[in-house]
Amino acid sequence: MPVKHSHEVEAKPVLAGKDTIIQVLISSQEAPHFALRKFSMQPGGGMPRHTNTVEHEQYVLRGEAVITIGEETYHVKAGDVVFIPEGAVHSYENTGKEPFEFLCIIPNKEDKITLVGEGC
């Protein structure tokens, strides 16, 4: 389907996340090279330190959060662009008073997620 509305796409909880959902807006079955996903984290929500076997290109739509990539911590807000290299340890924490939402584009390759640190 070349055009659809995001409200038509099922939102699913992110299993390792806290108060975080994902919508796969364009799946690997719909496009040959990239998948497009939308994440939404409620205030206080986020995702723990983890790695992925694919890179992430992200665009922040709404809200604000602290993102840690490797040893660096960034405060991001609407309009910011984030690049997370393949294999980089990263995490997210919504530090604002509204949902933190971002688009995430990944290549259509197998994406193995590995939790890092406490509780693994």
C-alpha positions as CSV (number, residue, x, y, z in Angstrom):
1,M,0.0,0.0,0.0
2,P,1.8,3.2,-1.1
3,V,-0.3,5.5,1.2
4,K,-1.8,4.9,4.6
5,H,-2.4,6.9,7.7
6,S,-0.4,6.2,10.8
7,H,-3.6,5.7,12.8
8,E,-4.2,2.6,10.7
9,V,-1.0,0.9,11.9
10,E,-1.1,-1.2,15.1
11,A,0.9,0.1,18.0
12,K,2.6,-2.6,20.1
13,P,4.5,-2.3,23.4
14,V,8.3,-2.5,23.2
15,L,9.0,-5.5,25.3
16,A,12.2,-4.3,27.0
17,G,10.9,-0.7,27.2
18,K,9.0,1.2,29.9
19,D,5.8,2.9,28.7
20,T,7.0,2.7,25.1
21,I,5.2,1.7,22.0
22,I,6.3,1.0,18.4
23,Q,4.4,1.3,15.1
24,V,6.0,-0.2,12.0
25,L,4.8,2.3,9.5
26,I,6.6,0.8,6.5
27,S,7.7,-2.8,7.0
28,S,10.5,-4.8,5.3
29,Q,7.8,-6.6,3.4
30,E,6.5,-3.2,2.0
31,A,9.8,-1.6,0.9
32,P,12.9,-3.2,-0.5
33,H,15.7,-1.4,1.4
34,F,14.5,0.3,4.6
35,A,11.8,0.0,7.3
36,L,10.2,3.1,8.9
37,R,9.1,2.9,12.5
38,K,7.5,5.4,14.9
39,F,8.3,5.2,18.7
40,S,6.3,6.9,21.4
41,M,7.5,7.0,25.1
42,Q,5.3,8.4,27.8
43,P,6.8,10.8,30.4
44,G,9.2,8.7,32.5
45,G,9.3,6.0,29.9
46,G,12.2,4.8,27.9
47,M,14.4,1.9,26.7
48,P,17.4,0.4,28.6
49,R,20.9,0.2,27.4
50,H,21.1,-2.1,24.4
51,T,22.7,-2.7,21.1
52,N,21.3,-3.4,17.6
53,T,23.0,-5.1,14.7
54,V,21.7,-2.4,12.3
55,E,22.2,1.4,12.3
56,H,19.4,3.8,13.2
57,E,18.6,7.1,11.6
58,Q,16.1,9.0,13.7
59,Y,14.0,12.2,13.6
60,V,12.4,13.6,16.8
61,L,8.8,14.6,16.2
62,R,7.7,15.7,19.6
63,G,8.8,16.0,23.2
64,E,12.3,15.7,24.8
65,A,14.5,13.0,26.1
66,V,18.0,12.0,27.2
67,I,19.7,9.6,24.7
68,T,22.9,8.0,25.6
69,I,25.0,6.7,22.7
70,G,28.2,5.0,23.8
71,E,29.7,7.2,26.6
72,E,28.0,10.4,25.4
73,T,24.7,11.7,26.6
74,Y,22.5,14.1,24.6
75,H,19.4,16.1,25.4
76,V,17.2,15.9,22.3
77,K,14.0,17.6,21.3
78,A,11.6,18.0,18.4
79,G,13.4,18.7,15.2
80,D,16.7,17.0,16.2
81,V,18.2,14.3,14.1
82,V,20.0,11.3,15.7
83,F,22.3,8.7,14.2
84,I,23.1,5.5,16.1
85,P,25.8,3.4,14.5
86,E,25.4,-0.4,14.2
87,G,26.5,-2.0,17.5
88,A,26.6,1.2,19.6
89,V,25.3,0.8,23.1
90,H,22.4,3.3,23.5
91,S,19.4,4.1,25.7
92,Y,16.5,6.5,26.0
93,E,14.7,8.3,28.8
94,N,11.7,10.6,28.3
95,T,12.6,13.5,30.6
96,G,9.7,15.8,29.5
97,K,6.1,16.3,30.5
98,E,4.6,15.0,27.1
99,P,5.2,11.9,25.0
100,F,8.6,11.7,23.3
101,E,8.0,10.6,19.7
102,F,10.5,9.9,16.9
103,L,10.7,8.2,13.5
104,C,13.4,5.6,13.1
105,I,14.6,4.3,9.8
106,I,16.6,1.1,9.6
107,P,18.0,-1.0,6.8
108,N,16.1,-4.2,5.9
109,K,18.5,-6.6,7.5
110,E,18.2,-8.8,10.5
111,D,18.2,-6.7,13.7
112,K,19.4,-8.5,16.8
113,I,18.8,-6.6,20.0
114,T,21.0,-7.2,23.0
115,L,20.4,-5.7,26.4
116,V,23.5,-4.4,28.2
117,G,24.1,-3.8,31.9
118,E,22.0,-4.4,34.9
119,G,19.2,-6.9,34.8
120,C,20.4,-8.7,31.7
